[in-house]
Amino acid sequence: MGGVAALALNGCSKSVPTDGRLDKVWGEVGLGDGQFSKPRAMAIAKNDELYIVDKTARIQVFDADGNFKRGWQTPASETGKPTGLTITDDGNLLVADTHYYRILTYTPAGELLEGSTLGGTLGQGPGEFGFVTDVVRDAEGNYYVSEYGEFCRIQKFSPDRTFIRQWGGNGEEPGKFQRPQHLEMDDAGRLWVADACNHRIQVFDQDGKLLTMWGTHGAEPGQMHYPYCLVLDGRGHVYVSEFGNHRVQKFTLDGKSIAVWGGEGRAPGRLFNPWSLVLDSRGRVHVLDSMNHRVQRVWL
């Protein structure tokens, strides 16, 4: 673990254990191109383009240094905004259109592929959704969709969007969820779930069998407080952004904390309710510093 960094926080000093090296900070509050209003989901393409959606339901695309490239709006946003973004192997963007109970598909240029929309009906039956939070696909093209609300669960669909199975349910027991906020599929085909309001990580096989689970609630290194996003580096580490602890942690795959970065604040190197994070091709961590309306890039 690295040293302790003391940074000014609203005129006060507050020390937190801090590892990593801050590399770049970009973004500001606003409604113009390259500006943000509470950004809450991010995905990264193979060419390191960053896709970010904020609470205006704008999807904006940037290069890895934060230069604006293009953007567009989702079809409707009066009842709520998207909270999950995923880049597929073919380069398309999947959008968890949370309050419209559906998954949208866009080309990289922002063209909506209406025939590929998954869901759209509120309900608890197979193929119906509550508030969708995220979506991933496996090597065979099957979809996995997480949702919260009255029925926290994961549903699996075939490549043609036919319902296959579901698992979970609202609860604290192993295999249950309280706001499964983010999904990742690893190279072995295991599904990783950031079980946000249970303050833990759960890992499943593609049939919904629980393989492992770790995490306890708290603010110490190794504990978590509302883990909203995770990313795997393919080298034995998982990075987690904690909405409640205003930080990023780096873990081993079995949940041992090996680095902590951030802490609540407004200054560079501090975070305020980070929702999301991604890794680029160079191994740099891009953190969506949501309530600071910016992105921070760090070596961790």
C-alpha positions as CSV (number, residue, x, y, z in Angstrom):
1,M,0.0,0.0,0.0
2,G,1.3,3.5,-0.8
3,G,1.6,6.5,1.4
4,V,-1.0,8.9,2.8
5,A,-1.9,11.9,0.8
6,A,-3.4,15.0,2.5
7,L,-5.4,17.2,0.2
8,A,-7.6,20.2,0.9
9,L,-11.3,19.5,1.1
10,N,-13.5,22.6,1.3
11,G,-10.8,24.3,3.4
12,C,-10.1,21.3,5.6
13,S,-7.4,18.7,5.4
14,K,-8.5,15.1,5.3
15,S,-6.0,12.2,4.9
16,V,-6.8,9.0,3.2
17,P,-4.6,6.1,2.0
18,T,-3.8,6.8,-1.6
19,D,-2.0,4.7,-4.2
20,G,-1.6,5.4,-7.9
21,R,-0.5,8.3,-9.9
22,L,-2.9,10.9,-11.3
23,D,-2.3,11.3,-15.0
24,K,-5.0,13.6,-16.4
25,V,-8.2,15.4,-15.3
26,W,-10.7,16.7,-17.9
27,G,-14.3,17.8,-18.2
28,E,-16.5,20.4,-16.6
29,V,-20.2,21.0,-15.7
30,G,-22.4,22.3,-18.5
31,L,-24.6,21.4,-21.4
32,G,-22.3,22.0,-24.3
33,D,-20.2,19.5,-26.3
34,G,-17.5,18.1,-24.0
35,Q,-19.3,19.2,-20.8
36,F,-21.3,17.1,-18.4
37,S,-24.3,17.1,-16.1
38,K,-23.8,14.2,-13.6
39,P,-22.3,11.7,-16.0
40,R,-23.2,8.1,-14.8
41,A,-22.0,5.5,-17.3
42,M,-18.9,5.0,-19.4
43,A,-17.6,2.4,-21.9
44,I,-14.4,2.2,-23.9
45,A,-13.9,0.9,-27.4
46,K,-11.0,-1.0,-28.8
47,N,-9.6,2.2,-30.3
48,D,-9.7,3.8,-26.8
49,E,-12.7,6.0,-27.6
50,L,-14.7,6.8,-24.5
51,Y,-18.5,6.7,-24.6
52,I,-20.2,8.6,-21.7
53,V,-23.8,9.3,-20.9
54,D,-25.0,11.9,-18.4
55,K,-28.3,13.0,-16.8
56,T,-29.3,14.9,-19.9
57,A,-29.4,11.5,-21.7
58,R,-26.7,12.7,-24.1
59,I,-24.1,10.1,-25.2
60,Q,-20.8,11.8,-26.0
61,V,-17.7,10.2,-27.5
62,F,-14.2,11.3,-26.7
63,D,-10.7,10.2,-27.4
64,A,-8.6,9.0,-24.5
65,D,-7.4,12.5,-23.8
66,G,-10.9,13.9,-23.5
67,N,-11.2,15.6,-26.9
68,F,-14.9,15.6,-28.0
69,K,-15.6,13.7,-31.2
70,R,-19.3,13.3,-31.6
71,G,-22.6,12.9,-29.7
72,W,-26.3,12.2,-29.8
73,Q,-29.4,11.9,-27.6
74,T,-31.4,8.8,-26.6
75,P,-34.9,8.7,-28.1
76,A,-36.7,9.6,-24.8
77,S,-35.6,10.8,-21.4
78,E,-38.6,12.4,-19.7
79,T,-39.0,9.6,-17.1
80,G,-35.3,8.9,-16.6
81,K,-31.9,8.5,-18.0
82,P,-29.6,5.6,-19.0
83,T,-27.3,4.1,-16.3
84,G,-25.2,1.5,-18.3
85,L,-23.1,1.4,-21.4
86,T,-21.3,-1.6,-23.1
87,I,-19.3,-1.9,-26.2
88,T,-19.9,-5.2,-28.1
89,D,-17.2,-7.2,-29.9
90,D,-18.5,-5.8,-33.2
91,G,-18.1,-2.2,-32.0
92,N,-21.7,-1.4,-31.4
93,L,-22.9,0.4,-28.2
94,L,-25.5,-1.2,-25.9
95,V,-27.3,1.3,-23.7
96,A,-29.2,0.3,-20.6
97,D,-32.2,2.7,-21.0
98,T,-33.0,2.3,-17.4
99,H,-36.4,4.0,-17.0
100,Y,-37.7,2.8,-20.3
101,Y,-37.1,-0.9,-19.4
102,R,-35.0,-1.7,-22.5
103,I,-31.6,-2.1,-24.1
104,L,-30.9,0.1,-27.1
105,T,-28.2,-0.7,-29.7
106,Y,-26.3,2.0,-31.6
107,T,-23.6,2.0,-34.2
108,P,-20.4,3.8,-33.3
109,A,-21.6,6.7,-35.3
110,G,-24.8,7.0,-33.2
111,E,-27.3,5.3,-35.5
112,L,-30.0,3.6,-33.5
113,L,-30.6,0.0,-34.6
114,E,-34.3,-0.1,-33.8
115,G,-34.6,-3.8,-34.8
116,S,-32.1,-4.8,-32.1
117,T,-33.9,-3.2,-29.2
118,L,-34.3,-5.7,-26.3
119,G,-37.3,-5.3,-23.9
120,G,-39.4,-2.2,-23.5
121,T,-42.2,-3.7,-21.3
122,L,-42.3,-3.0,-17.5
123,G,-42.9,-6.2,-15.6
124,Q,-41.6,-9.2,-13.8
125,G,-42.2,-11.8,-16.4
126,P,-39.6,-13.4,-18.7
127,G,-38.4,-10.8,-21.1
128,E,-40.0,-7.9,-19.1
129,F,-37.8,-5.5,-17.1
130,G,-37.8,-3.3,-14.1
131,F,-35.1,-0.6,-14.1
132,V,-32.3,-2.1,-16.3
133,T,-28.8,-1.2,-15.1
134,D,-26.4,-3.0,-17.5
135,V,-25.9,-5.5,-20.2
136,V,-23.1,-7.7,-21.5
137,R,-22.7,-10.4,-24.1
138,D,-20.8,-13.7,-24.0
139,A,-18.7,-15.3,-26.7
140,E,-21.7,-16.9,-28.3
141,G,-23.6,-13.6,-28.4
142,N,-26.0,-14.3,-25.6
143,Y,-27.2,-11.2,-23.7
144,Y,-27.2,-10.8,-19.9
145,V,-29.2,-8.0,-18.5
146,S,-29.3,-6.8,-14.8
147,E,-32.2,-4.9,-13.3
148,Y,-33.3,-3.5,-10.0
149,G,-36.6,-2.4,-8.5
150,E,-39.3,-4.8,-7.2
151,F,-37.4,-7.8,-8.6
152,C,-33.6,-7.6,-8.6
153,R,-32.4,-10.2,-11.1
154,I,-30.3,-11.1,-14.1
155,Q,-32.0,-12.4,-17.3
156,K,-30.2,-14.2,-20.1
157,F,-31.3,-14.0,-23.7
158,S,-30.1,-15.8,-26.9
159,P,-28.5,-13.7,-29.7
160,D,-31.9,-13.3,-31.3
161,R,-33.1,-11.9,-28.0
162,T,-35.2,-14.9,-27.0
163,F,-35.5,-15.4,-23.2
164,I,-33.4,-18.3,-21.9
165,R,-33.4,-18.1,-18.1
166,Q,-33.2,-15.8,-15.1
167,W,-31.8,-15.8,-11.6
168,G,-31.4,-13.7,-8.5
169,G,-34.2,-11.9,-6.6
170,N,-34.2,-9.2,-4.1
171,G,-32.3,-10.1,-0.9
172,E,-29.0,-10.3,1.0
173,E,-28.5,-14.1,0.7
174,P,-25.8,-15.5,-1.7
175,G,-27.1,-15.4,-5.2
176,K,-29.6,-12.6,-4.4
177,F,-29.1,-8.9,-5.3
178,Q,-29.8,-5.5,-4.1
179,R,-29.3,-3.2,-7.1
180,P,-26.9,-5.2,-9.4
181,Q,-25.5,-2.1,-11.0
182,H,-22.8,-3.4,-13.3
183,L,-21.8,-6.6,-15.2
184,E,-18.5,-7.8,-16.7
185,M,-17.9,-11.1,-18.6
186,D,-14.3,-12.4,-18.1
187,D,-12.3,-14.4,-20.6
188,A,-13.4,-17.7,-19.0
189,G,-17.0,-16.8,-19.5
190,R,-17.8,-16.0,-15.9
191,L,-20.2,-13.2,-15.2
192,W,-19.1,-10.7,-12.6
193,V,-21.7,-8.6,-10.8
194,A,-21.3,-5.4,-8.8
195,D,-24.0,-6.0,-6.2
196,A,-24.1,-2.4,-5.2
197,C,-26.5,-2.2,-2.2
198,N,-25.2,-5.5,-0.8
199,H,-21.6,-4.0,-0.9
200,R,-20.1,-7.0,-2.6
201,I,-19.0,-8.7,-5.8
202,Q,-20.7,-11.9,-7.0
203,V,-19.4,-14.2,-9.8
204,F,-21.6,-16.7,-11.7
205,D,-21.4,-19.2,-14.5
206,Q,-23.6,-18.7,-17.5
207,D,-26.4,-20.7,-16.1
208,G,-26.6,-18.6,-13.0
209,K,-24.7,-20.8,-10.6
210,L,-22.9,-18.8,-7.9
211,L,-19.1,-19.5,-8.1
212,T,-17.7,-17.0,-5.6
213,M,-18.7,-14.0,-3.6
214,W,-16.7,-11.4,-1.6
215,G,-16.9,-8.0,0.0
216,T,-18.0,-6.6,3.3
217,H,-19.6,-3.2,4.0
218,G,-17.3,-0.5,5.3
219,A,-14.7,2.2,4.6
220,E,-11.5,0.4,5.4
221,P,-9.3,-1.0,2.6
222,G,-10.8,-4.2,1.4
223,Q,-14.3,-3.1,2.4
224,M,-16.8,-1.5,0.0
225,H,-19.6,1.1,0.2
226,Y,-21.9,1.0,-2.9
227,P,-19.6,-0.6,-5.5
228,Y,-21.2,0.7,-8.7
229,C,-18.8,-0.5,-11.3
230,L,-16.0,-3.1,-11.8
231,V,-13.5,-3.8,-14.5
232,L,-11.1,-6.7,-15.0
233,D,-7.6,-6.2,-16.4
234,G,-7.0,-9.8,-17.6
235,R,-3.9,-10.0,-15.4
236,G,-5.5,-11.1,-12.1
237,H,-6.9,-7.8,-10.9
238,V,-10.3,-6.3,-10.6
239,Y,-10.9,-2.5,-10.2
240,V,-14.0,-1.3,-8.3
241,S,-15.4,2.2,-8.2
242,E,-17.2,2.9,-4.9
243,F,-20.0,5.4,-5.1
244,G,-20.3,5.7,-1.4
245,N,-16.6,5.7,-0.4
246,H,-15.7,8.1,-3.3
247,R,-12.7,6.0,-4.3
248,V,-11.4,3.2,-6.5
249,Q,-9.9,0.0,-5.2
250,K,-7.8,-2.6,-6.9
251,F,-8.3,-6.1,-5.8
252,T,-7.0,-9.6,-6.5
253,L,-9.7,-11.8,-8.1
254,D,-10.4,-13.3,-4.7
255,G,-11.1,-10.0,-3.1
256,K,-7.8,-8.9,-1.5
257,S,-7.3,-5.1,-1.6
258,I,-3.9,-4.2,-3.0
259,A,-4.4,-0.5,-3.8
260,V,-6.8,2.4,-2.9
261,W,-7.1,5.7,-4.8
262,G,-9.3,8.8,-4.3
263,G,-11.2,10.0,-1.3
264,E,-14.1,12.5,-1.1
265,G,-13.4,16.0,-2.5
266,R,-13.3,18.4,-5.4
267,A,-9.5,18.7,-5.9
268,P,-7.7,16.7,-8.6
269,G,-7.1,13.3,-7.3
270,R,-10.3,13.4,-5.2
271,L,-13.7,11.9,-6.2
272,F,-17.4,12.7,-5.5
273,N,-19.7,9.7,-6.1
274,P,-17.8,8.0,-9.0
275,W,-20.2,5.8,-11.0
276,S,-18.0,4.1,-13.5
277,L,-14.5,3.3,-14.6
278,V,-12.8,1.7,-17.6
279,L,-9.3,0.5,-18.5
280,D,-7.7,1.6,-21.8
281,S,-5.2,-0.3,-24.0
282,R,-2.3,1.1,-22.0
283,G,-3.6,0.0,-18.7
284,R,-4.7,3.4,-17.5
285,V,-7.8,3.7,-15.3
286,H,-10.4,6.3,-16.5
287,V,-12.7,7.2,-13.6
288,L,-16.1,8.8,-14.2
289,D,-16.1,11.4,-11.3
290,S,-19.8,11.9,-11.6
291,M,-20.7,14.6,-9.1
292,N,-17.5,16.5,-10.1
293,H,-18.7,16.4,-13.7
294,R,-15.4,15.1,-15.0
295,V,-13.1,12.2,-15.9
296,Q,-9.9,11.5,-14.1
297,R,-7.2,9.2,-15.5
298,V,-4.8,7.4,-13.2
299,W,-2.1,4.7,-13.2
300,L,-3.1,2.3,-10.4
